[in-house]
Amino acid sequence: MSFVLSTLPQTWPWLILMAALAAGWSAQRGLAFALLAAFGGVALALGFLKPLALAALTAGLLFAAVLPRTRGSARLPGHAALILWALALGAHLLPGVHNLLILDQVQAGPASAPYSLHLNLDKPLVFFTLLLAWPALLQRNAPAGRPAWLAGLLLLAALLPLALLTGALRLEPGLPDWTLLWMASNLLLTCLAEEAFFRGYLQQGLSRRYGPAAGLAAASLLFGLAHIGAGPAVAGFAALLGLACGLGYWGTGRFQVPVLMHFAFNLTHLLLFTYPGPA
């Protein structure tokens, strides 16, 4: 808690963004977008957003709001543009956006590799974009049932022991002084946005068109490919994590489930193993 308090002079604008994300996740759309607008104004005033970047983000949200009303031949290119926009935000490709570096080459423990953490303001916009573009995002789907949900949980539970056996991680229990800030950032700025895109949008949309098995497989593989920059091994583990979260989503029909599964995996990794990997 002392670390969180000591960083408040730098991080307080992100409390507004996190409140907006929490409101959106709770289906309080009006409050969510009011808070998002307030954050945008603060970020512009403090220099975290340049005017052109704010204009581009606003245009992206307006485009997302119009997309559900498109019909016929315009629908496919519209969703293709939406996917490219979401990927650009997730990869931090939009110029004029300055994410806050809050942890710079710190170690979670003596055996862990150096780690840096940015409080992002571009990736979380994926969630708000999909909240507008994909009205079914937060809706409950028909659940596949307990076998799928349990299979997802078992796969999730096996991933970190598998990483330990292969030497990708080592045991290193600990509680870094920045854990609370990391938890808020990971849940709301990372997991919520990633699960909205890969599970709530891609898996759900592909499942409706091609069936649940195809949607689950495609979203899981694409989630792995999104992590290929960290190496093939990380991409493989990410694909398995995507499969576990996708099974949880398919089995329960609830969007909250893959978000919380993803976050639980990341938190367990931080608290019990070398993070993000061994030094």
Buried (B, 14 or more C-beta within 10 A) or exposed (E): EEBBEEBEEEBEBBEBBBBBBBBBBEEBBEBBBEBBBBBBBBBBEEEBBBEEBBEBBEEBBEBBBEBBEBEEEEEEEBBEBBBEBBBBBBEBEBEBBBBBEBBEEBBBBEBBEEBEBBBBBBBBBBBBBBBBBBEBBBEEBEBBEEEBBEBBBEBBEEBBEEBBEEEBBBEBEBEBEBBBBBBBBBBBBBBBBBBBBBBBBBBBBBBEEEEBEEBBBBBBBBBBEBBEEEEEBBBBBBBBBBBBBBBBBBBBBBBBBBBBBBBBBBBBBBBBBBBBBBE
